[in-house]
Amino acid sequence: MSEIIKTDVVIVGAGPVGLFAVFELGLLDIKSHLIDILPKPGGQCAELYPEKPIYDIPGFPIVTGQGLVDNLMKQIEPFGATFHYNEMVEGLETLGTPEAPLFRVKTDGGLVFECKSVVIAAGGGSFQPKRPPVAGIEGYEGTSVHYAVRKMEHFRDREVLIVGGGDSALDWTLNLQPIAKRVTLMHRRDDFRAAPHSVNAMRELVAEGKMDMKLGQIAALKGDGKTLSAVTAKGNDGSVFDIACDIMLPFFGLTMKLGPIADWGLNLHENLVPVDTEKFETNAPGIFAVGDINTYPGKLKLILSGFHEAALAAQKVHRYVYPDKKLLFQYTTSSSNLQKKLGVV
């Protein structure tokens, strides 16, 4: 068996909420190790929309997904968390009691952790984009077909076809239109599941002749098997037509899978983990769930909601890590001890 890594808390998921959990736990002298299946921190923010603007983070009128991750990484530097990338949590064994939890966490890479609490901050679990059911699309992936925008500059002066009708499709239509040679948005119907202001902005661009909008579905791809030249579409009226493009961005949503977490004995509800709203603990003492992976009455899937959840979860984690130590809540602005932790005094 691999050497056991002992720590106070294992955080499953290094997205924004998992990163902020490091901060809240660190303020309470609780040490963390983070495990993530991706090769870098940031979760969906870094992997799917690093350059997409986010508007509802307090104190930041606008910040990109990657910008938020960078700031969080800087914020948690004083607490010395250890990251384990390209690892998936494979198993969890309960060794302690409900009053004094102790867990053994194993990854598919052979790492073994022993901790007093586990914080699941895995977003929707492991995720992968839904692939359009079109013959030969695999050969174009990574060159002409992309499921995420990691560098906007890659699309400058390109003929871009965006397929979908949700927020991602509309957001990237509006963000790429100023730099692409031409943007075409295709959806199967003239009804969108995106924010109304985004839909209105898109329709204005179409009316001004600055982009195209087509109704239909992908029927076939044209190109040399690696580089696209056009997409053949089938219209709602049965017509067949080509859309010239050298880049296609299909936004058909993500397939979310809990993976091994589904076997941890948690009371799952529609692939989400129910928690209370006092401490965001699951039905298993010592196991917490914060961010998009949890569910409770009134749940909003917002990053800022996950930050709130992480703060309250940390208070209960402290009771497990330091059962004989009374926790006195302190503001970071008034406690010299906390300020020393943060390196500001």
Secondary structure as UniProt FT lines:
FT   STRAND          4..6
FT   STRAND          9..12
FT   HELIX           16..26
FT   TURN            27..29
FT   STRAND          32..35
FT   HELIX           43..47
FT   TURN            50..51
FT   STRAND          53..54
FT   TURN            58..59
FT   STRAND          63..64
FT   HELIX           65..75
FT   HELIX           77..79
FT   STRAND          82..84
FT   STRAND          89..94
FT   STRAND          103..107
FT   TURN            108..109
FT   STRAND          112..115
FT   STRAND          117..120
FT   TURN            123..124
FT   STRAND          126..129
FT   TURN            135..136
FT   HELIX           137..140
FT   TURN            142..144
FT   HELIX           152..155
FT   TURN            156..157
FT   STRAND          159..163
FT   HELIX           167..176
FT   TURN            177..179
FT   STRAND          182..187
FT   HELIX           196..207
FT   TURN            208..209
FT   STRAND          212..215
FT   STRAND          217..223
FT   STRAND          228..234
FT   TURN            236..237
FT   STRAND          240..244
FT   STRAND          247..250
FT   STRAND          254..257
FT   HELIX           259..263
FT   TURN            270..271
FT   STRAND          272..274
FT   TURN            277..279
FT   TURN            285..286
FT   STRAND          287..289
FT   HELIX           291..293
FT   STRAND          294..295
FT   TURN            297..298
FT   HELIX           303..321
FT   TURN            323..324
FT   TURN            332..334
FT   HELIX           336..341
FT   TURN            342..343
//
